[in-house]
Amino acid sequence: MQIYSKQILGKSDGPHLLITGGVHGDEFEPMVAIRRLARLVDPSQLRGRLTLIPVANEAAFLRGTRTAEDLLDLARTCPGRPDGSITERTAHALSQIIQTSDYFIDLHTGGTIMSVLPLTGYKLVPDEGILEMQRRMAHAFNLPLVWGTDYRLEGRTLSVARDAGIPAIYAEYLGSGLCDPVGVESYVDGCLNVMAELGMIDRERPASRVERAIDDFRESAGHMQIRNPAPMTGFFEPSVRLGGEVEAGNPLGTVTDILGDNIVEVASRESGTVIVLRTFSRVHAGDTLAVILEDV
């Protein structure tokens, strides 16, 4: 399995940073941002090595969907296996690349069905040195929310980095099937900021845009796909907005059957900020409708 990448070798020694996008085939801002980075980074001014992968999951990208034809989520399949399905083989190849890096950034969005409040995240690994470096990287990336979550979640690109002792962060920026130009610029700036933090380039540190930083040590924190599920298959109409506040027990919206005869109000299970909101109206029973970041 081949994953296409671009290598930029600096003129002097330094760390090896890996930046990936397109782990899901319907997440577009990372793809554009990483291709732009490939044109912006000057090898003569670079210390170390930069590996750029704009589209890690080519099979899913060509389908225009989150997953490839085997319907496996690449971000739940790592480290994969070399003799498996298309996604398992991709996970194996991607995991091998991750293991060669010194630092790792994985860029995401909400894809075609979700919108995510711009955030940078990391896993709350037990190694204090790696954890502190991840915090530094996440703050340097400079998005409004910084979120540390459960390190025990498996199958992720960041779980591969965790097992290899590699400091790693991920980022999320909106989604809904769009390619937001502000999101692209934020991702380009964020990656350059982290490169400066790692000493790979010279770049003046910008004013901090971080508004909130939370280390959430609760079990399954960061597992967005299990929050506030749809009670049935139908049409979702939200009554909250991305970035808004909601109290536990208050409505997130309604799910309606095809004829509109059965309307079910969905109450929030938590109190806090709406950091993920479903924007694709058709839902299946069990689909996540929203993720609420609680004050912890």
N, C-alpha and C positions, 0 to 999 in steps of 0.2 A: 504494500500500500504506500503510495507516494503522496506526501503533503507538500505542496509548493510553498517555498519560503524564499526570502531575500536575506542575504547575509551582508552586513556592512562591517568591515574590519577597520578598526581605528589605527592610527599611526603610532600609538603608544599603548602600553599595557593598561589593563583595567578589567572590570568584571564582564561577564557574559549575561546580557539581559535578553529575555525572550518576551515578545509581545504577540498575543494571539487575538484574532477576531473570527467571527463566523463559525464558532463551535455549534451554534444553531444557524440554520440556513436562511432564516428570515430576520436576521439582526444586522442592519445595514450601516449604521453610523460607524461601527468599528472597522468595517471593511474599507470605507473611504478614508478614515483617519489613518489607518496603518499604511495604505498606499501613499498618502500624502507625506507621512513620516519618511518613507523610503526616498522621497525626492528632497526632503528638507535636511536630513542629517548629512553633514559634510564629513567624510572619512578623515580628512586632514585635521579636523577639530575634535574627533572622537577618541576617547580613551577606552579601550576594550572592544567588545564585539556586541553587535546588535543583530538579533534574529527576528525577522518580521514575518508573520503568517496572517495575511488578510482574511483568508477563507480556509479555516481548518477542516470544515465539513463540506467538501465540494459536492458530494452527492445530495445533501440536503439543500444546498444553495441552488443547484440546478433544478430541483423540484419546487423551489420557492417556498419551502416549508421548514418547520423547526427540525424535522428529522428526515433521515434518508428512507428508502423504500422499506426497510425492515422495521420502521417505526420505533426504533430504540433511540433513547435520548443519549447523545454522546456525552453529555455532562452527568450522566448517571451510569456510564458503562466503563469508565476508566478503571483499571489499566487495560482492559480489553484482552484480546488474544489474536495471534497472527493468523489463525486458521478459522476464524469465526465469520459472522455475517459482515456486511459492509461497514456497519457502525462499530462492531467489535474490532475489526481490522484497523479502522481509522483511530479508534481509542488506543490501540496498541502502538501504532506509529506515533501518535501525538504524545503519548506517555513517555516514549523513548526520547523524544526531542526535549520534553520538559526536564527530564532527568539530566540532560547535558548542561542545563543553565545554572547560573549563580543566583539569578533573581528572575521573577516571573510576574507579568501583568496579563490578565485575561479580561478582554473587553466584551461586554454584553449590552443588550437592550431588552425590552419587553416583547420583542418580536412582533408578529402581526396581531396578537390577541390581547396584549397587556401594555400598560404604560407604567413606568417605574420612575419614582422620584430620583433625580440624579444623586448617586451615592457611590462611595468606595467602600469595599468590604474586605475583611480578612478573617482567617480562622484563629480562634483563641487557643493556639497550640501551647502545650506545657513548657516548651523551651523558652525561657524568658528572653534570651538574646534574639532569637528569631522573631518572637512576638513583638519586641520593641522595634526591630527593624521594619516589620510589617506596619506597625503604627506610623512610623516615620514616612514610609512610602505612601500610605493611605492619606495622611495629612498633606504631604507634598503634592499629591495628585490634584487636590484642591477643588473637590466638589462639595456641595452644601452639607451632605450627611456622611459621616464616617461610622461604620457599623462593624463591630467585632461579634462573631457568632460561633456556634458550636463546631469544634474542630473534628468531631467524631463522625460527621456525615461522610459517607463513602461514595465512590464512583465518580467524584468530581475531578476536574483538572487540579484544583487546589489540594485535593487529598493525595494526588500523586506527588505534588510539591511537598506536602507535609511529610510524607513517608521518606522523601529523599532529603529532608532537612533544608529545603530551599525556601527563603522568604518569598511570599507570594501574596498578591492582592487581586481583586476583581473590581470591575466598575459596571454600573448600570446607568443608562440614560434614556428615559422615555421609551419609545417604541411605536406600537400601533401600526406597524407596517410602513412607517414613514422614514425618511432620512433627513433628520433635522440638521440644518447647517450649523446652528449654534452648538448642537451636540458634537458634531464633527470637530469643530474648533476646540471645544472643551476637552475632547479626547486627545487631540494633538498636543495642546498645551499641557494637559495632565501627564502625558508620557514624557514630554521634554522636561517637565518639572521633576519627575522621578529620576530621570537620567542625571539631572544636575545634583539631586540629593545623593545619588550613588557616586558622584564624582566623575561621571562619564563625559560630561560637557560642562562648559562654563555658561551659566545663565543666571540672571538676577532673579532672586526669589520674589514672586508677586505677593501682593497683599492677600492674606488668608480669606478664602470664601467659605471656610468651614463654619457652619452655624450650629452644628450639633454633633457630638461624638459619644457613642454609647458602646460599651462592652456588655454584651448580652450573654451571660453564661448559662442560660436555661437550656435544657435539653431540646434539640431540634431547632433552636433559634437559627434563622437563616434558610430554613426549608420552606420556601414560598408556596410550594405546590400542595400543601396540606392545610392551608388556612381558609377559613370561611367558605366551605364548599357549597356549590349549588344544590338545592334540595331535589331538583328534578331537571329533566331536559326541557329546554324552552328558550325564551327570549329574555335576556337580562337588561333591565333598565336601572342604572345606578341612581341613588339619591344623595351620594357624597361625591366629593371631588378629590382629585389627586393633591396631596399636601394638606387637605383639610383635617379637622379633628372630629372624632366620633366617640361616643360613650358606649360602653358595653350595654347591649340590649336595644340600642337605637338602630333604626333601619340603615342598611347599606344600599338597599334597593329592592326590586321585585323580580321574580322569575315567573313568566306567564307561559301557558301552553299555547299551541299553535292557533287555536280558535279564540283565545282570550277568556275562556270560561273559568279557568283555574288560575288564580293569581296568588302567589305565595310571597309574603314579605320576608326578607332575609335580615335577621338581626345580627349585628356585630357581636363577635364573641369576646372582643377585647376593647379596652379604652385606649385611645392614643391617636397617632397620626397615620393617615392613609398613605402608605408609601408604594403600594402597588394597587392598580385598579384595572379590572377587565374592561376593555374597550370594544372587543368583538362581541356582538350582542348574542349570537347563538351560543348556548352553553349545553353541555352534557351534565347529567347528574354527577356530582362529585368534583366538578371543575372549580378551581379557586376563583372567587369573585373579587377578593381584595385581601391585601396583607396590611395589618395594623401594627405599627411599631409602638409598643407600650413603653411607658417610662419605667426604666428598671434601674 
